[in-house]
């Protein structure tokens, strides 16, 4: 069970350059153990529920809306300018700038899905800045994982995939790139239709999970779709397979990997590859859970991990 709802005790917009200002907030105990929360997407932004995986008496919880989404500016749902200077390297540099501004020497990393990709890449680049890692919805920078999400699961959801595929011109092979082009089209009729098509496919890949109310919001839907396709069509701006190759750099950092048994990302073996690649990593498999935290057993496993590291 997650902890009760809490409110930030501090927040702001950090000027990170390139015309971007990223929203950040801190919750819990100002003198507690620092933890950086990495949201998914790319483009989801942080939610209030993400504050609740940590004991507020023992953690100093730092949440950040990555470039182009959430409360950061500019927002990709408003302008394509939000896609400029928006790469994995830029996001990691933003985290370093924020860490220094907050006076934090080392922090724990917590996240899932795209947040897992970004968190592992950050930890491999700055291992001396990371105390522990807790990740769920496990993912890396491999092209095979992007291919699974943009086509490989079509056989499991044929009707939804047919609609997704029909949303781009005939003959397009790279659906992420095709949708990316449509989403930056200046014609609202074109980019709004593409946003609806992309987000409908996102929901189709999460069977049993209630529809996200955020996908009903045109601004969020467009910003999310623009950012996801911006990253997916470019290999997440990371080297294919680099995270697994460089996982040895995480030696000495306690790592807990929490994964739903029903997560469709398991089809390409990501959880087991990460467990084997990261020295000393612990893999916790949660029955009855997929690519979501909206299952009590998943919540319990994640809170158990953060409680352990709070000691």
VENBELSUL-V888541 format. One line per field, one symbol per residue. phi: phi as a letter, one per 20 degrees, with the letter a starting at -180 (. if undefined). burial: # if it has 9 or more other ideal C-beta (glycine too) atoms within 8 Angstrom, else .. A space follows every 10 residues. Layout:
phi = ???
burial = ???
This chain:
phi = .ffffcdfeb ardefdnmne cdfcbccneg deffbdedfe pgofmedfff feecffeddd eddcefgnbl efcfdffdbf gfeflccgff ffffffffgf femdebbfdc abmgffgfff ffffecffed ebcccclfbc effffffffd afegfecfff fffffffcgf nfeefffffg fffdfffgff ffffffffff fgffecfneg gffffeegff gffffffffg effcmmlcfg nffffefffe gnefcdddcf fefffffdmg gfffgfeegm fdddedfmdd eaeecgffgf ffffffffff f
burial = ..#..#.#.. ..##.#...# #########. .######### ######...# ######.### ########## .#.####... .##.##.#.# #########. .#.#..#### ########## ####.##.## ########## ##..###### ####..#..# #.###.##.. .#..###### .####....# ########## ######..#. ....#...## ########## ###.##.#.. ####..#..# ..#.###### #.####.#.# #.###.##.. #.##.#..## ###.#.#### ###.###.## .
